[in-house]
């Protein structure tokens, strides 16, 4: 999955970019944080896990 697609999904779930890190961007929903790798292509299983965790935390 492209990183931009994952960021778009997170934004639709109400998450926002908190800060940029060296190798990861940190996204938050206000209560929880999730690290997103700064690669142009993110492993499909990892992307699904991140979205699954983001949906659980809403």
Secondary structure, DSSP 8 states (H G I E B T S, - for coil): -BHHHHHHHHHHTT-EEEEE-SSEEEEE-SS-EEEEE--SB--HHHHHHHHHHHHHT-
